[in-house]
Amino acid sequence: MQLVNDSTCEWLNQLPTRINIKTINKNENCEWLIIGAGYTGLSAARKLGELHPNQRIIIVDAQLAGEGASGRNSGYLVDTTLNDGFTSSKELNKYIKKAEIYNLGIEAVKKFVKEYQVDCDWNESGKYFASSKVEDEIILKNFSETLSKLGFRYNLFYKKELKKKLGTNFYNVALYTKGGVLLHPGKLIRAMIDALPKNVELYENSSLLEWKKNKDVIFCKFKNSNITSKKIIFCTNGFLRSLGIKTNYNFPLTLTASMTRSLSDDEFKSIGEPQEWGVLPVRPMGATIRMTKDRKILIRNTAEFLNPFKMIEAELKKRSIKQYIGIKKRFPHLPNDIIESSWSGVVSRTRNSSQIFDQIDDNIFAAGCYNGSGIGVGTLFGEQIAIKASNEHSSEIEVIESRVKPSLLPPEPLLNIGVKARLIYERFKAASDI
Ligand SMILES: Cc1cc2nc3c(=O)[nH]c(=O)nc-3n(C[C@H](O)[C@H](O)[C@H](O)COP(=O)(O)OP(=O)(O)OC[C@H]3O[C@@H](n4cnc5c(N)ncnc54)[C@H](O)[C@@H]3O)c2cc1C
């Protein structure tokens, strides 16, 4: 099936148009083939290019590189998460492992940004886990105990302080954690495309249709031509399943975000001229909402289990209305037409929120499934899967491989029913904060 993104992502539309887009139009042969050019695939390609400067490396994307989830996310590079089921004290060891991986992810992005002098609006502003429900204080206090044990710095804030810091009196309680970065995901991923080493060839608008392994060769079929490769790394995240990778362990979710125009001077003054901030929800289906450095408000408050291949405009409009309501709840006095753009992207989930980092077969590798932490963990996993596929070792691989592994999903139709029922339940639990 042909993968089609919407073309309305504000982060991407702010970037200069790329030229010299190459598609696959003749048969090719290479040592290394990477499928998917988001944070994972581009980081794998960068690392392979360094490790094997004399080998031919090809990276292919079904659309324009970086214009999947990697260029259309909310831009939180996280050091901690609350909503992944690993916060109770008996799960502390799992949480420690997870936080260790997040930290390595931040370090990987930081190193890239420093080395290539990337301007991606990097702001070490920390983030708020916030709720409008007073009773959610208990969830935050429990979470703060976990954070204390791990040595994270945090503060609890209440309505009055939050009004000052965020410019809205919607939230009653929040736990602010000092770690984590807000950034411009489009600028970051564009820099990763620009940083591809010379021996890496990028082909775009070229969808992998079928693949098979024949003895020592991997044969990949595209629309008008084929690529044969000695080794392959699958980095298609939300589309791993559709390519037959770890099908019993991952499934796609469609997330949608909307962004307002920049607030006018008067509008900005009316909310107290807050500094750039990012809020994550206390309950999984609550809204992620962020004030950007250019005074735009970004909101993401939907997650759906849909066909990931086609973004339908009418569906996007419906989601955009939900995001308009989310913004109005928090900033009632802003004008009704303040949302300027809405877009969707596809991510990948596993049952227990653990990531995929695997050798699937001889010479076949895959990395993906990062929940809400793909900026850092995707960059890390991309680099490290390239090292693993090169039969080399690293301390990062040891940490990654000691994580809890993804757990088995139920078969269809139970999966479909189960995921949809869970989403309805979580939406109900988070209703006030959507
Ligand atoms: C709205 C939204 C908000 C998010 N917010 C955050 C956030 O704040 N922080 C965070 O860390 N993460 C966030 N995420 C998740 C994050 O964007 C992803 O985890 C991350 O982009 C995954 O990177 P990736 O390279 O593995 O996958 P992708 O960026 O999805 O790249 C996979 C690529 O594979 C390509 N592909 C698929 N099938 C084929 C095929 N058959 N042939 C060739 N190519 C193919 C796709 O076109 C795509 O470009 C968000 C995601 C969305 C959609």
The ligand as an SDF file (V2000), in Angstrom:
LIG
                    3D

 53 58  0  0  0  0  0  0  0  0999 V2000
    2.2090   14.0510   16.6930 C   0  0  0  0  0  0  0  0  0  0  0  0
    3.3820   13.3380   17.3000 C   0  0  0  0  0  0  0  0  0  0  0  0
    3.9670   13.8230   18.4710 C   0  0  0  0  0  0  0  0  0  0  0  0
    5.0910   13.1730   19.0260 C   0  0  0  0  0  0  0  0  0  0  0  0
    5.7350   13.7660   20.0690 N   0  0  0  0  0  0  0  0  0  0  0  0
    6.9380   13.2970   20.4750 C   0  0  0  0  0  0  0  0  0  0  0  0
    7.7290   14.0200   21.3930 C   0  0  0  0  0  0  0  0  0  0  0  0
    7.3690   15.1090   21.8380 O   0  0  0  0  0  0  0  0  0  0  0  0
    8.9160   13.4820   21.7770 N   0  0  0  0  0  0  0  0  0  0  0  0
    9.3890   12.3110   21.2570 C   0  0  0  0  0  0  0  0  0  0  0  0
   10.4980   11.8940   21.6350 O   0  0  0  0  0  0  0  0  0  0  0  0
    8.6630   11.5980   20.3690 N   0  0  0  0  0  0  0  0  0  0  0  0
    7.4640   12.0780   19.9400 C   0  0  0  0  0  0  0  0  0  0  0  0
    6.7660   11.4170   18.9780 N   0  0  0  0  0  0  0  0  0  0  0  0
    7.2770   10.1150   18.5000 C   0  0  0  0  0  0  0  0  0  0  0  0
    8.4870   10.2910   17.5750 C   0  0  0  0  0  0  0  0  0  0  0  0
    8.2100   11.2060   16.5510 O   0  0  0  0  0  0  0  0  0  0  0  0
    8.8520    8.9280   16.9780 C   0  0  0  0  0  0  0  0  0  0  0  0
    9.0790    8.0030   18.0270 O   0  0  0  0  0  0  0  0  0  0  0  0
   10.1160    9.0060   16.1280 C   0  0  0  0  0  0  0  0  0  0  0  0
    9.9530    9.9270   15.1020 O   0  0  0  0  0  0  0  0  0  0  0  0
   10.4460    7.6480   15.5540 C   0  0  0  0  0  0  0  0  0  0  0  0
   11.5020    7.8160   14.6380 O   0  0  0  0  0  0  0  0  0  0  0  0
   11.7960    6.7030   13.5620 P   0  0  0  0  0  0  0  0  0  0  0  0
   12.8920    7.1670   12.7220 O   0  0  0  0  0  0  0  0  0  0  0  0
   11.9510    5.3920   14.2320 O   0  0  0  0  0  0  0  0  0  0  0  0
   10.4240    6.5880   12.7360 O   0  0  0  0  0  0  0  0  0  0  0  0
    9.7670    7.6020   11.6370 P   0  0  0  0  0  0  0  0  0  0  0  0
   10.1260    8.9990   11.8600 O   0  0  0  0  0  0  0  0  0  0  0  0
    8.3120    7.2340   11.6030 O   0  0  0  0  0  0  0  0  0  0  0  0
   10.4760    7.1310   10.3270 O   0  0  0  0  0  0  0  0  0  0  0  0
   10.1250    5.9300    9.6920 C   0  0  0  0  0  0  0  0  0  0  0  0
   10.2270    6.1810    8.2000 C   0  0  0  0  0  0  0  0  0  0  0  0
    9.9800    4.9480    7.5330 O   0  0  0  0  0  0  0  0  0  0  0  0
    9.3820    5.2590    6.3050 C   0  0  0  0  0  0  0  0  0  0  0  0
    8.7390    4.0460    5.7780 N   0  0  0  0  0  0  0  0  0  0  0  0
    7.6630    3.4090    6.2580 C   0  0  0  0  0  0  0  0  0  0  0  0
    7.3480    2.3490    5.4890 N   0  0  0  0  0  0  0  0  0  0  0  0
    8.2760    2.3190    4.4890 C   0  0  0  0  0  0  0  0  0  0  0  0
    8.4740    1.4600    3.3770 C   0  0  0  0  0  0  0  0  0  0  0  0
    7.6850    0.4180    3.1110 N   0  0  0  0  0  0  0  0  0  0  0  0
    9.5200    1.7380    2.5400 N   0  0  0  0  0  0  0  0  0  0  0  0
   10.3560    2.7910    2.7790 C   0  0  0  0  0  0  0  0  0  0  0  0
   10.1910    3.6170    3.8230 N   0  0  0  0  0  0  0  0  0  0  0  0
    9.1720    3.3900    4.6780 C   0  0  0  0  0  0  0  0  0  0  0  0
    8.4120    6.3770    6.6470 C   0  0  0  0  0  0  0  0  0  0  0  0
    8.0790    7.1540    5.5100 O   0  0  0  0  0  0  0  0  0  0  0  0
    9.1790    7.1740    7.6910 C   0  0  0  0  0  0  0  0  0  0  0  0
    9.8330    8.3140    7.1590 O   0  0  0  0  0  0  0  0  0  0  0  0
    5.6040   12.0050   18.4210 C   0  0  0  0  0  0  0  0  0  0  0  0
    5.0270   11.5140   17.2530 C   0  0  0  0  0  0  0  0  0  0  0  0
    3.9400   12.1690   16.6860 C   0  0  0  0  0  0  0  0  0  0  0  0
    3.3470   11.6300   15.4030 C   0  0  0  0  0  0  0  0  0  0  0  0
  1  2  1  0
  2  3  1  0
  2 52  2  0
  3  4  2  0
  4  5  1  0
  4 50  1  0
  5  6  2  0
  6  7  1  0
  6 13  1  0
  7  8  2  0
  7  9  1  0
  9 10  1  0
 10 11  2  0
 10 12  1  0
 12 13  2  0
 13 14  1  0
 14 15  1  0
 14 50  1  0
 15 16  1  0
 16 17  1  0
 16 18  1  0
 18 19  1  0
 18 20  1  0
 20 21  1  0
 20 22  1  0
 22 23  1  0
 23 24  1  0
 24 25  2  0
 24 26  1  0
 24 27  1  0
 27 28  1  0
 28 29  2  0
 28 30  1  0
 28 31  1  0
 31 32  1  0
 32 33  1  0
 33 34  1  0
 33 48  1  0
 34 35  1  0
 35 36  1  0
 35 46  1  0
 36 37  1  0
 36 45  1  0
 37 38  2  0
 38 39  1  0
 39 40  1  0
 39 45  2  0
 40 41  1  0
 40 42  2  0
 42 43  1  0
 43 44  2  0
 44 45  1  0
 46 47  1  0
 46 48  1  0
 48 49  1  0
 50 51  2  0
 51 52  1  0
 52 53  1  0
M  END
$$$$
